[in-house]
Amino acid sequence: MTDQTRWGIHEIQTKNKAVKYQKDLVARAMDQVVKMDESGITDLMIEIEAEYERKYGENVARKYKKTVL
């Protein structure tokens, strides 16, 4: 067991909680995806791709450009 008084424990616990929260969000979303038909899933995929591009598109493009050059 880890000593709870050590430096950095709070940061590790906070990070672990954030990771768990993201995993819980994905699990809840998948519960809803299972209920969808093909057209609903396709529409969701398009919206997810658009949101991903909006949030991370430029960063991904820059990273890709650096690795290719």
Secondary structure, 3 states (H helix, E strand, C coil): CCCCCCCCHHHHHHHHHHHHHHHHHHHHHHHHHHCCCHHHHHHHHHHHHHHHHHHHHHHHHHHHHHHHC
